């Protein structure tokens, strides 16, 4: 487990050095902290920035950022998938059988074949989305095919890896009503964030939901519910807001709402100004960001599976059931404890980061909390305060991004792989709860 944070720290160090090269940034002295912040954000596939990606970084710098995003996203997906294979029986026998059959890894040991297939799946998906975006950029926005292809490829990689970096100073605000830009990016975000094991199972058995594993059922059902619920919330609270949805047509509001609901849980693209949103929608967006996307994918947050499983735990407790059931499957006690541990550790990290940021900046709590959750959940959305934060506050956000990305993988894997059997048990005593 120690190799995971060390590998990410190594990538961050190399990336920072490359972005400090004179050819990677605009003329003048480079801001080392900006280079480090951008690198952490890229490697942790977050999308928060303190400088304008479109103007501060040269084409070489933008290529470096794109490669860092790819390395970070692919590394996360690969590590999470391999760890899922290592945790035999944790994701359901059918799902593991599918993964092993697809990767020819009967014992889970043929790592090279697994890596090749993951890389191939990622490459095909990214090129497909890049082709769609390139066609749209060329037809409606860019003067030449080269620029359109570059914009299509960059935004496809950024979206599939749930990074949220854009080559426009206003991110996607200029495309708020363009479904041919916003929806392919949204689909790429969902495809990258749903997780390779789920993607593989859907590929083989998408027509037979009854055969899906518990993990796939929870991920797909939870993702769909959050997407629909988020869309309805954005439409309801922002419909007449003059700073966001108010000036848009009905069609543009629908496009903006579906896009916002998608990116809020996992990627930092923004087609509207989050700094102008209503307080109620800020709170809802914080909740969506904290939940995040699917496990073993490029999304952040505590993950949909963790959130939904905790919901089933509460439901079972309210009903007085002995077992926690999802469909016709029983969720074992160790999985319940892992979900609770991940969620509570995430709450602790966010609360600690928020307290420090409030103390350092003196800014309103809702804005600071939004930024802290966005960093920890590696979402990348911002109310506009990140570029104006002092260096100590920026360092806090960097730590939150690193802990949120690397820490969750390390902690979740360590909890799942840890097996400790006591040869004795103490007497039972019930404490007063509530």
C-alpha positions as CSV (number, residue, x, y, z in Angstrom):
1,X,0.0,0.0,0.0
2,X,2.9,2.3,0.6
3,X,3.9,2.3,-3.1
4,X,0.6,3.9,-4.1
5,X,1.2,7.3,-2.5
6,X,4.9,7.2,-3.3
7,X,4.1,6.6,-7.0
8,X,1.7,9.6,-7.1
9,X,4.2,11.8,-5.2
10,X,6.8,10.8,-7.8
11,X,4.5,11.8,-10.7
12,X,3.7,15.1,-9.0
13,X,7.4,15.9,-8.5
14,X,8.2,15.1,-12.2
15,X,5.1,17.0,-13.4
16,X,5.9,20.1,-11.4
17,X,9.4,20.1,-12.8
18,X,8.2,19.8,-16.4
19,X,5.7,22.7,-15.9
20,X,8.4,24.9,-14.6
21,X,10.3,24.6,-17.9
22,X,10.4,28.0,-19.7
23,X,8.8,26.5,-22.8
24,X,5.8,25.2,-20.7
25,X,4.5,28.5,-19.4
26,X,3.8,32.0,-20.6
27,X,6.8,34.4,-20.9
28,X,8.1,35.5,-17.5
29,X,9.0,33.9,-14.2
30,X,7.1,30.8,-13.5
31,X,4.9,30.5,-10.4
32,X,6.3,27.3,-8.8
33,X,3.3,27.0,-6.5
34,X,0.9,27.3,-9.5
35,X,2.9,24.6,-11.3
36,X,2.7,22.4,-8.2
37,X,-1.0,23.0,-7.7
38,X,-1.8,22.3,-11.4
39,X,0.3,19.1,-11.3
40,X,-1.5,17.8,-8.1
41,X,-4.8,18.7,-9.7
42,X,-4.0,16.9,-12.9
43,X,-2.4,13.8,-11.4
44,X,-5.3,13.5,-8.9
45,X,-7.7,14.2,-11.8
46,X,-9.4,17.1,-10.0
47,X,-9.5,20.2,-12.2
48,X,-9.1,22.9,-9.6
49,X,-6.7,25.6,-11.0
50,X,-5.1,28.8,-9.7
51,X,-4.1,30.0,-13.1
52,X,-5.9,30.1,-16.5
53,X,-5.0,26.8,-18.3
54,X,-5.8,28.4,-21.7
55,X,-3.4,31.4,-21.3
56,X,-0.9,30.7,-18.6
57,X,0.4,27.4,-20.1
58,X,1.8,27.1,-23.6
59,X,0.8,24.3,-25.9
60,X,3.7,22.3,-24.5
61,X,2.4,22.9,-21.0
62,X,-1.1,21.9,-22.0
63,X,0.3,18.6,-23.5
64,X,2.1,18.0,-20.2
65,X,-1.1,18.6,-18.3
66,X,-3.0,16.2,-20.6
67,X,-0.4,13.5,-20.1
68,X,-0.5,14.0,-16.3
69,X,-4.2,13.6,-16.4
70,X,-3.9,10.4,-18.4
71,X,-1.2,9.0,-16.1
72,X,-3.3,9.8,-13.0
73,X,-6.6,8.5,-14.4
74,X,-5.2,5.4,-15.9
75,X,-3.1,4.7,-12.8
76,X,-6.2,5.1,-10.5
77,X,-8.4,2.8,-12.7
78,X,-5.7,0.2,-13.0
79,X,-4.8,0.1,-9.3
80,X,-8.4,0.0,-8.3
81,X,-9.3,-2.8,-10.7
82,X,-6.2,-4.9,-9.7
83,X,-7.1,-4.5,-6.1
84,X,-10.6,-5.6,-6.8
85,X,-9.2,-8.8,-8.3
86,X,-7.0,-9.2,-5.3
87,X,-10.0,-9.0,-3.0
88,X,-11.6,-12.2,-4.2
89,X,-15.2,-12.6,-3.4
90,X,-15.5,-8.9,-2.4
91,X,-17.4,-7.9,-5.6
92,X,-19.4,-11.0,-6.2
93,X,-18.4,-14.3,-7.8
94,X,-20.1,-13.6,-11.2
95,X,-18.3,-10.2,-11.6
96,X,-15.0,-11.7,-10.7
97,X,-15.5,-14.6,-13.1
98,X,-16.3,-12.1,-15.9
99,X,-13.2,-10.1,-15.2
100,X,-11.0,-13.2,-15.0
101,X,-12.5,-14.6,-18.2
102,X,-12.1,-11.3,-20.0
103,X,-8.5,-10.8,-18.9
104,X,-7.5,-14.5,-19.0
105,X,-6.4,-14.1,-15.3
106,X,-7.7,-17.3,-13.8
107,X,-5.8,-16.7,-10.6
108,X,-5.7,-12.9,-10.8
109,X,-2.0,-13.1,-11.5
110,X,-1.7,-12.2,-15.1
111,X,-1.3,-8.5,-14.5
112,X,0.1,-7.6,-17.9
113,X,-2.9,-8.9,-19.7
114,X,-5.2,-7.0,-17.4
115,X,-3.2,-3.8,-18.0
116,X,-3.3,-4.3,-21.7
117,X,-7.1,-4.7,-21.8
118,X,-7.7,-1.7,-19.5
119,X,-5.4,0.5,-21.6
120,X,-7.1,-0.7,-24.8
121,X,-10.6,0.0,-23.4
122,X,-9.5,3.5,-22.2
123,X,-7.9,4.3,-25.6
124,X,-10.9,3.2,-27.6
125,X,-13.3,5.2,-25.4
126,X,-11.2,8.3,-25.4
127,X,-10.7,8.2,-29.2
128,X,-14.4,7.7,-29.8
129,X,-15.4,10.7,-27.7
130,X,-12.5,12.7,-29.2
131,X,-13.8,12.1,-32.7
132,X,-17.3,13.3,-31.8
133,X,-16.0,16.4,-30.1
134,X,-13.6,17.1,-33.0
135,X,-16.4,17.0,-35.5
136,X,-18.4,19.5,-33.5
137,X,-15.5,21.8,-32.8
138,X,-14.6,21.8,-36.5
139,X,-18.2,22.3,-37.7
140,X,-19.1,25.1,-35.3
141,X,-16.1,26.7,-33.6
142,X,-12.6,26.0,-34.9
143,X,-11.2,27.4,-38.2
144,X,-9.0,24.4,-39.0
145,X,-9.0,20.6,-38.4
146,X,-5.8,20.6,-36.4
147,X,-7.2,22.9,-33.7
148,X,-10.5,21.0,-33.6
149,X,-8.6,17.7,-33.2
150,X,-6.5,19.1,-30.4
151,X,-9.5,20.5,-28.6
152,X,-11.4,17.3,-29.1
153,X,-8.6,15.0,-27.8
154,X,-7.7,17.2,-24.8
155,X,-11.3,17.5,-23.6
156,X,-12.0,13.8,-24.3
157,X,-9.1,12.8,-22.1
158,X,-9.9,15.3,-19.5
159,X,-13.6,14.2,-19.4
160,X,-13.0,10.4,-19.4
161,X,-10.5,10.8,-16.6
162,X,-12.9,13.0,-14.7
163,X,-10.4,15.8,-14.5
164,X,-12.3,18.9,-15.6
165,X,-9.5,20.8,-17.2
166,X,-10.5,22.8,-20.3
167,X,-8.7,24.8,-22.9
168,X,-11.1,27.8,-22.6
169,X,-10.8,30.6,-20.0
170,X,-14.4,30.2,-19.1
171,X,-14.3,26.4,-19.1
172,X,-17.5,25.3,-20.9
173,X,-19.6,28.4,-20.2
174,X,-19.4,29.3,-23.9
175,X,-21.0,25.9,-24.7
176,X,-23.8,26.0,-22.1
177,X,-26.6,25.2,-24.6
178,X,-24.6,23.1,-27.1
179,X,-25.7,19.5,-26.5
180,X,-23.1,18.2,-29.1
181,X,-20.3,19.5,-26.7
182,X,-21.8,19.1,-23.3
183,X,-23.5,15.7,-23.7
184,X,-20.5,13.8,-25.2
185,X,-18.4,15.2,-22.4
186,X,-21.0,14.1,-19.9
187,X,-21.1,10.6,-21.4
188,X,-17.3,10.4,-21.3
189,X,-17.4,11.5,-17.6
190,X,-19.9,8.7,-16.8
191,X,-18.0,6.1,-18.8
192,X,-14.8,6.9,-17.0
193,X,-16.3,7.2,-13.6
194,X,-18.5,4.2,-13.5
195,X,-15.5,1.8,-13.1
196,X,-13.9,-0.8,-15.2
197,X,-15.4,-3.9,-13.4
198,X,-18.9,-2.4,-13.9
199,X,-18.2,-1.5,-17.5
200,X,-17.0,-5.0,-18.2
201,X,-20.0,-6.6,-16.6
202,X,-22.4,-4.4,-18.5
203,X,-20.6,-5.2,-21.7
204,X,-21.3,-8.9,-21.2
205,X,-24.7,-8.8,-19.6
206,X,-26.4,-5.4,-20.2
207,X,-29.6,-7.1,-21.4
208,X,-30.0,-9.2,-18.2
209,X,-30.1,-6.9,-15.2
210,X,-31.2,-9.8,-13.0
211,X,-27.8,-11.4,-13.5
212,X,-25.8,-8.3,-12.5
213,X,-23.7,-8.5,-9.3
214,X,-24.7,-6.4,-6.3
215,X,-21.8,-4.0,-7.0
216,X,-23.1,-3.3,-10.5
217,X,-26.7,-3.0,-9.5
218,X,-25.8,-0.5,-6.7
219,X,-23.5,1.5,-9.0
220,X,-25.8,1.7,-12.0
221,X,-29.0,2.3,-9.9
222,X,-27.3,4.8,-7.7
223,X,-25.7,6.7,-10.6
224,X,-29.0,6.9,-12.5
225,X,-30.9,8.1,-9.4
226,X,-28.3,10.8,-8.6
227,X,-28.2,12.0,-12.2
228,X,-32.0,12.3,-12.4
229,X,-32.3,13.8,-8.9
230,X,-29.5,16.3,-9.6
231,X,-31.0,17.4,-12.9
232,X,-34.4,18.0,-11.3
233,X,-32.7,19.9,-8.4
234,X,-30.7,22.2,-10.8
235,X,-33.8,22.9,-12.8
236,X,-35.9,23.6,-9.8
237,X,-33.5,25.9,-7.9
238,X,-31.8,27.6,-10.8
239,X,-34.6,28.0,-13.3
240,X,-35.1,31.7,-12.7
241,X,-31.7,32.6,-11.3
242,X,-30.4,35.4,-13.5
243,X,-26.8,34.5,-12.8
244,X,-27.1,30.9,-14.1
245,X,-30.1,29.4,-15.8
246,X,-32.4,32.4,-16.0
247,X,-31.3,33.9,-19.4
248,X,-31.3,30.4,-21.1
249,X,-34.0,28.9,-23.2
250,X,-35.9,25.8,-22.1
251,X,-33.7,23.5,-24.2
252,X,-30.5,25.2,-23.0
253,X,-31.7,24.9,-19.4
254,X,-32.2,21.1,-19.9
255,X,-28.7,20.8,-21.4
256,X,-27.1,22.8,-18.6
257,X,-29.0,20.9,-15.9
258,X,-28.0,17.5,-17.1
259,X,-24.4,18.6,-17.6
260,X,-24.3,20.2,-14.1
261,X,-25.7,17.0,-12.5
262,X,-23.1,14.9,-14.2
263,X,-20.0,17.0,-13.5
264,X,-21.1,17.8,-9.9
265,X,-20.4,14.2,-8.8
266,X,-17.1,13.7,-10.4
267,X,-15.6,16.2,-12.9
268,X,-14.9,19.9,-12.7
269,X,-16.2,21.1,-16.0
270,X,-18.7,24.0,-15.5
271,X,-21.0,25.4,-18.1
272,X,-22.5,27.9,-15.6
273,X,-21.0,30.2,-12.9
274,X,-21.2,28.3,-9.6
275,X,-20.3,31.5,-7.8
276,X,-23.8,32.8,-8.8
277,X,-25.8,29.8,-7.7
278,X,-28.4,29.9,-5.0
279,X,-27.4,28.8,-1.5
280,X,-29.7,25.8,-1.6
281,X,-28.1,24.5,-4.8
282,X,-24.6,25.1,-3.4
283,X,-25.5,22.7,-0.5
284,X,-27.0,20.1,-2.9
285,X,-23.9,20.3,-5.1
286,X,-21.7,19.8,-2.1
287,X,-23.6,16.6,-1.3
288,X,-23.4,15.4,-4.9
289,X,-19.6,16.1,-4.9
290,X,-19.1,14.2,-1.6
291,X,-20.9,11.1,-2.9
292,X,-18.9,11.0,-6.2
293,X,-18.9,8.3,-8.8
294,X,-18.3,4.6,-9.1
295,X,-15.5,2.5,-7.6
296,X,-12.5,1.3,-9.6
297,X,-13.0,4.2,-12.0
298,X,-11.6,7.7,-12.3
299,X,-14.3,9.4,-10.2
300,X,-13.8,10.8,-6.7
301,X,-15.8,11.1,-3.5
302,X,-16.8,8.4,-1.1
303,X,-18.3,6.5,-4.1
304,X,-21.8,5.7,-5.1
305,X,-21.5,2.1,-3.7
306,X,-20.5,3.4,-0.3
307,X,-23.4,5.9,-0.1
308,X,-26.0,3.4,-1.3
309,X,-24.8,0.6,0.9
310,X,-25.0,2.9,3.9
311,X,-28.5,3.7,2.9
312,X,-29.4,0.0,2.9
313,X,-27.7,-0.4,6.3
314,X,-30.0,2.3,7.7
315,X,-33.0,0.8,6.0
316,X,-32.3,-2.6,7.6
317,X,-31.8,-1.0,11.0
318,X,-35.0,0.9,10.8
319,X,-36.9,-2.3,9.8
320,X,-35.2,-4.3,12.5
321,X,-33.8,-6.8,10.0
322,X,-31.0,-9.0,11.0
323,X,-29.3,-8.9,7.6
324,X,-28.6,-6.0,5.1
325,X,-30.1,-7.1,1.8
326,X,-29.6,-5.7,-1.7
327,X,-32.0,-7.5,-4.0
328,X,-31.6,-11.1,-3.0
329,X,-28.1,-10.8,-1.8
330,X,-26.8,-10.3,1.7
331,X,-24.1,-7.7,2.3
332,X,-21.5,-9.1,4.7
333,X,-20.6,-7.3,7.9
334,X,-17.1,-6.5,6.9
335,X,-18.3,-4.6,3.8
336,X,-20.7,-2.6,5.9
337,X,-17.9,-1.6,8.3
338,X,-15.6,-0.7,5.4
339,X,-18.3,1.6,4.0
340,X,-18.9,3.3,7.3
341,X,-15.1,3.7,7.9
342,X,-14.6,5.3,4.4
343,X,-17.5,7.7,4.9
344,X,-16.5,8.8,8.4
345,X,-12.9,9.2,7.4
346,X,-14.0,11.4,4.5
347,X,-16.2,13.5,6.7
348,X,-13.3,14.0,9.1
349,X,-10.9,15.0,6.3
350,X,-13.4,17.5,4.8
351,X,-14.2,19.0,8.2
352,X,-10.6,19.4,9.1
353,X,-9.8,21.0,5.8
354,X,-12.8,23.3,6.0
355,X,-11.9,24.5,9.5
356,X,-8.3,25.3,8.5
357,X,-9.4,27.1,5.3
358,X,-12.0,29.2,7.2
359,X,-9.3,30.1,9.8
360,X,-6.8,31.0,7.1
361,X,-9.0,32.8,4.6
362,X,-11.9,34.2,6.7
363,X,-14.2,33.6,3.8
364,X,-17.9,32.5,4.2
365,X,-18.4,28.9,5.3
366,X,-20.5,27.8,2.4
367,X,-17.9,28.9,-0.2
368,X,-15.0,27.4,1.7
369,X,-16.9,24.1,2.3
370,X,-17.7,24.0,-1.4
371,X,-14.0,24.3,-2.3
372,X,-12.9,21.8,0.4
373,X,-15.3,19.1,-0.7
374,X,-14.5,19.8,-4.4
375,X,-10.8,19.2,-3.6
376,X,-11.3,16.2,-1.5
377,X,-13.8,14.5,-3.8
378,X,-11.4,15.4,-6.7
379,X,-14.3,17.2,-8.5
380,X,-12.7,20.5,-9.5
381,X,-15.7,22.8,-9.4
382,X,-15.2,26.2,-7.8
383,X,-17.2,29.2,-6.8
384,X,-14.3,31.3,-8.0
385,X,-12.3,31.7,-4.9
386,X,-9.5,29.2,-5.5
387,X,-7.3,31.5,-7.8
388,X,-7.4,34.2,-5.1
389,X,-6.5,32.1,-2.1
390,X,-3.2,32.7,-0.3
391,X,-0.4,30.1,-0.6
392,X,-1.3,28.4,2.7
393,X,-4.9,27.9,1.6
394,X,-3.7,26.6,-1.7
395,X,-1.5,24.1,0.0
396,X,-4.4,22.9,2.1
397,X,-6.4,22.3,-1.1
398,X,-3.5,20.4,-2.5
399,X,-3.4,18.2,0.5
400,X,-7.1,17.6,0.3
401,X,-6.8,16.6,-3.4
402,X,-4.0,14.2,-2.6
403,X,-5.7,12.6,0.4
404,X,-9.0,12.4,-1.5
405,X,-7.5,10.6,-4.4
406,X,-4.7,8.5,-3.0
407,X,-5.9,8.2,0.5
408,X,-9.3,6.8,-0.3
409,X,-7.8,4.1,-2.5
410,X,-5.2,3.2,0.1
411,X,-7.5,3.2,3.0
412,X,-10.4,1.3,1.2
413,X,-7.9,-1.3,-0.1
414,X,-6.2,-1.7,3.2
415,X,-9.5,-2.2,5.0
416,X,-10.7,-4.8,2.5
417,X,-7.5,-6.7,2.4
418,X,-6.9,-6.7,6.1
419,X,-7.9,-9.9,7.8
420,X,-7.5,-10.4,11.5
421,X,-8.8,-13.3,13.4
422,X,-8.9,-13.3,17.2
423,X,-8.9,-16.6,19.0
424,X,-11.1,-15.2,21.7
425,X,-14.2,-12.9,22.0
426,X,-15.0,-10.5,24.9
427,X,-18.5,-10.5,26.5
428,X,-21.2,-8.4,24.7
429,X,-22.4,-5.1,26.2
430,X,-24.7,-2.6,24.5
431,X,-24.1,1.1,24.8
432,X,-26.9,3.7,24.7
433,X,-27.1,5.0,21.1
434,X,-29.0,8.2,20.2
